[in-house]
Amino acid sequence: MTLGRVLPLMILIGLIIAAFSLGLGRYLTLDALRENREALLDAVMRYGIWAGIGFVLAYAGVVALSLPGATIMTLAGGFLFGVPLGASLTVVGATLGATALFVIARSAVGDALRQRAGPFLGRMADGFSRNAFNYLLFLRLVPAFPFWAVNLAPALLGMRLVPFVIATAIGIIPGTVVYSAFGASLGNVFDAGGDVHPKDVLSPTLIAALVGLGVLALLPVFFKRGARKEPPIEDHAP
């Protein structure tokens, strides 16, 4: 493994350690958003498009460094920019951050891990390579898998970059829109002095809907398997 391939991973690990050592996670809370709401809203009004670009870059950094604050960032996007723009900026930022982590992991450790992996990981890699888009779309839609883990697994299993980017962007749209809409209403909650938790967004109905979308994403995989198992039709014509 060359230094050029492992250097980005070393830099990323160093940045992650620095971020946690500096306690940057304390700024990614609803309390921090509540306390700094006026300054943040003023910055959005004052800097316009540059505020949006800054939000996208900040979101990408949170995702790439695997900091526990992506949900708060999504809520903040809806709160600061409204639902359509906030959701759009969130999708772009999250996709950029996920792609950066994916590329670094794939180039630094992906090939080496697959070469040393046993037959189990080999079979997973084969299955994932054939249906990678649908598998990843399912993982993105269903809110039961850590975002950082879903960024790394496709890289280690040999998924190609373009399908990863497309499946990531599409798969996070439903949840992003819901959280952005919830975030857009935070101003009323803050004014009323109410307390809110990110987990309050995921109602049983919403979870069921997202799981349903995830199952739909896997239907092509089931159809392919069924087609492979169908016995050939024998020709008995004279």
For each residue, the residues with C-beta under 8 A, 3 or more apart:
1: 5 6 108 112
2: 5 6
3: 6 7
4: 7
5: 1 2 8 9 107 108
6: 1 2 3 9 10 108
7: 3 4 10 11
8: 5 11 12 104 107 108
9: 5 6 12 13 104 105 108 109
10: 6 7 13 14
11: 7 8 14 15
12: 8 9 15 16 64 65 101 104
13: 9 10 16 17
14: 10 11 17 18
15: 11 12 18 19 65
16: 12 13 19 20 65 66
17: 13 14 20 21
18: 14 15 21 22
19: 15 16 22 24 25 65 67
20: 16 17 23 24 25 67
21: 17 18
22: 18 19
23: 20 26
24: 19 20 27 28 67
25: 19 20 28 29 67 68 69
26: 23 29 32
27: 24 32 69
28: 24 25 32 62 67 68 69 72 73
29: 25 26 32 33 69 72
30: 33 34 72 75 186 196 197 198
31: 34 35
32: 26 27 28 29 35 36
33: 29 30 36 37 40 72 75 76 79 186
34: 30 31 37 190
35: 31 32
36: 32 33 39 40
37: 33 34 40 41 79 187 190
38: 41 42
39: 36 42 43
40: 33 36 37 43 44 76 80
41: 37 38 44 45 80
42: 38 39 45 46
43: 39 40 46 47 51
44: 40 41 47 48 51 80 81
45: 41 42 48
46: 42 43 51
47: 43 44 50 51 54
48: 44 45 51 52
49: 52 53
50: 47 53 54
51: 43 44 46 47 48 54 55 80
52: 48 49 55 56 81 85 89
53: 49 50 56 57
54: 47 50 51 57 58
55: 51 52 58 59 73 76 77 80 81 89 93
56: 52 53 59 60 89 92 93 96
57: 53 54 60 61 93
58: 54 55 61 62 73 93
59: 55 56 62 63 70 73 77 89 90 93 94 96 97
60: 56 57 63 64 93 94 96 97 100
61: 57 58 64 65 67 97
62: 28 58 59 65 67 69 70 73 97
63: 59 60 66 67 70 93 94 96 97 98 100 101 147 148 151
64: 12 60 61 97 98 100 101
65: 12 15 16 19 61 62
66: 16 63 101 148
67: 19 20 24 25 28 61 62 63 70
68: 25 28
69: 25 27 28 29 62 72 73
70: 59 62 63 67 73 74 94 147
71: 74 75 179 198
72: 28 29 30 33 69 75 76 198
73: 28 55 58 59 62 69 70 76 77 90 93
74: 70 71 77 78 86 90 94 176 179 180 183
75: 30 33 71 72 78 79 179 180 182 183 186 198
76: 33 40 55 72 73 79 80 183
77: 55 59 73 74 80 81 86 87 89 90 180 183
78: 74 75 81 82 83 86 87 179 180 181 182 183 184 186
79: 33 37 75 76 86 183 184 186 187
80: 40 41 44 51 55 76 77 86
81: 44 52 55 77 78 85 86 89
82: 78 85 86 184
83: 78 86 87 177 180 181 184
84: 87 88
85: 52 81 82 88 89
86: 74 77 78 79 80 81 82 83 89 90 180 183 184
87: 77 78 83 84 90 91 173 176 177 180
88: 84 85 91 92
89: 52 55 56 59 77 81 85 86 92 93
90: 59 73 74 77 86 87 93 94 172 176 179 180
91: 87 88 94 95 169 172 173 176
92: 56 88 89 95 96
93: 55 56 57 58 59 60 63 73 89 90 96 97
94: 59 60 63 70 74 90 91 97 98 147 168 172 176
95: 91 92 98 99 165 168 169 172
96: 56 59 60 63 92 93 99 100
97: 59 60 61 62 63 64 93 94 100 101
98: 63 64 94 95 101 102 147 151 164 168
99: 95 96 102 103 161 164 165 168
100: 60 63 64 96 97 103 104
101: 12 63 64 66 97 98 104 105 148 151 152 155
102: 98 99 105 106 151 152 154 155 161 164
103: 99 100 106 107 155 161
104: 8 9 12 100 101 107 108
105: 9 101 102 108 109 110 151 152 155 156
106: 102 103 109 110 111 155 156 161
107: 5 8 103 104 110
108: 1 5 6 8 9 104 105
109: 9 105 106 112 113 156
110: 105 106 107 113 114 155 156 158
111: 106 114 115
112: 1 109 115 116
113: 109 110 116 117 121 156
114: 110 111 117 121 122 125 156 157 158
115: 111 112
116: 112 113
117: 113 114 120 121 122 125
118: 121 122
119: 122 123
120: 117 123 124
121: 113 114 117 118 124 125 157
122: 114 117 118 119 125 126
123: 119 120 126 127
124: 120 121 127 128 157
125: 114 117 121 122 128 129 157 158
126: 122 123 129 130
127: 123 124 130 131 135
128: 124 125 131 132 135 154 157 158 159
129: 125 126 132 157 158 159
130: 126 127 224
131: 127 128 134 135 220 221 224
132: 128 129 135 136 154 157 159 160 163 164 167
133: 136 137 163 166 167
134: 131 137 138 217 218 220 221
135: 127 128 131 132 138 139 218 221
136: 132 133 139 140 150 154 159 163 164 167 168 171
137: 133 134 140 141 167 170 171 214 217
138: 134 135 141 142 171 214 215 217 218
139: 135 136 142 145 150 153 171 214
140: 136 137 150 167 168 170 171 172
141: 137 138 171 174 175 210 211 213 214 217
142: 138 139 145 210 211 214
143: 175 202 207 210
144:
145: 139 142 149 150
146: 149 150
147: 63 70 94 98 150 151
148: 63 66 101 151 152
149: 145 146 152 153
150: 136 139 140 145 146 147 153 154
151: 63 98 101 102 105 147 148 154 155
152: 101 102 105 148 149 155 156
153: 139 149 150 156 157
154: 102 128 132 136 150 151 157 159 164
155: 101 102 103 105 106 110 151 152 159 164
156: 105 106 109 110 113 114 152 153
157: 114 121 124 125 128 129 132 153 154
158: 110 114 125 128 129
159: 128 129 132 136 154 155 163 164
160: 132 163 164
161: 99 102 103 106 164 165
162: 165 166
163: 132 133 136 159 160 166 167
164: 98 99 102 132 136 154 155 159 160 161 167 168
165: 95 99 161 162 168 169
166: 133 162 163 169 170
167: 132 133 136 137 140 163 164 170 171
168: 94 95 98 99 136 140 164 165 171 172
169: 91 95 165 166 172 173
170: 137 140 166 167 173
171: 136 137 138 139 140 141 167 168 217
172: 90 91 94 95 140 168 169 175 176
173: 87 91 169 170 176 177
174: 141 177 178 209 210 213
175: 141 143 172 178 179 210
176: 74 87 90 91 94 172 173 179 180
177: 83 87 173 174 180 181
178: 174 175 181 182 201 206
179: 71 74 75 78 90 175 176 182 183 198 201
180: 74 75 77 78 83 86 87 90 176 177 183 184
181: 78 83 177 178 184 185
182: 75 78 178 179 185 186 201
183: 74 75 76 77 78 79 86 179 180 186
184: 78 79 82 83 86 180 181 187
185: 181 182 188 189
186: 30 33 75 78 79 182 183 189 190 196
187: 37 79 184 190 191
188: 185 191 192
189: 185 186 192 194 196
190: 34 37 186 187 193 194
191: 187 188
192: 188 189
193: 190
194: 189 190
195:
196: 30 186 189 200
197: 30 200
198: 30 71 72 75 179 201
199: 202
200: 196 197
201: 178 179 182 198 206
202: 143 199 206 207
203: 206 207
204: 207 208
205: 208 209
206: 178 201 202 203 209 210
207: 143 202 203 204 210 211
208: 204 205 211 212
209: 174 205 206 212 213
210: 141 142 143 174 175 206 207 213 214
211: 141 142 207 208 214 215
212: 208 209 215 216
213: 141 174 209 210 216 217
214: 137 138 139 141 142 210 211 217 218
215: 138 211 212 218 219
216: 212 213 219
217: 134 137 138 141 171 213 214 220
218: 134 135 138 214 215 221 222
219: 215 216 222 223
220: 131 134 217 223 224
221: 131 134 135 218 224 225
222: 218 219 225 226
223: 219 220 226 227
224: 130 131 220 221 227 228
225: 221 222 228 229
226: 222 223 229 230
227: 223 224 230
228: 224 225
229: 225 226
230: 226 227
231:
232:
233:
234:
235:
236:
237:
238:
